[in-house]
Amino acid sequence: MPIRLDIVTAERVVFSDEVDIIIAPGKEGELGILPHHSPLMTTLNSGELIARKSGEEYSLAISGGFLEVQPDRVIILADSAERAEEIDIARAEEAKTRAKETLSTATSQTDMAQAEAALRRALARLEVADRRKKKKRI
């Protein structure tokens, strides 16, 4: 019996389907969610979210947000989320370069925190895109 997964950002619904398992980048480490999981609410880190359904794997780059497990569904309210096939690698590389430059010249804690968050987001996008590219070669 699968569980409903809804991934939503401020702009759109990124993913909505029944899945067999969800692996998410929680603040305390990776979370594995199966159907009938105990209710919970937690924050998410930037990273890869994996959803599996009938042997097929969906990979998404998530950038922060919240995950809530309810009896019949999992809802993720993400700061940003992209499916692997939507990631523009060139744009992600540019964002990584900009974030590194900003980190090296940051003069305030706020600038430093924003640059670190941008770097984590870019690295997560590149990791997900790279993983998808490797799968296609196999």
C-alpha positions, 0 to 999 in steps of 0.5 A: 500500500503506497503513501501519497507524496506532495512536494510544493514550493511557493511557485508550484506543485513539483511532485504529487503521486503515490510512492512506496518509499521517500528518502529525504535530507532531514536536518538530523540526517536522512529520513526514510518514510514508508507507508504507515510511518508514525506522524512527524514534522521536521525541517529539511536540509538542502540535498537530494530527495528520492521517491520510489514507486514500483521500482522506478526512482524519482530524484529531486533537488530540495532546498530546505523546507518542512516535511510532515508525515500524516497517516495517509500522506507526506507533505513537503513544503520546500523553499525550492525543489526541482526534478532531476530532469529540470535542472539546468547544469550550466545555471547551477555551475554559475550559481556555485561560482557566484556563491563561492565568490560571495563567500570569499568577499562576505563582510557580514554574517548575513552575507556569509549565511546567504552565500553558504545557503546558495552554495548548498543549494547549487551543490545539491542541484549539481549532485542530483543532475550528476546522479541522473546523468550517471544512471542514463549511461548505465 
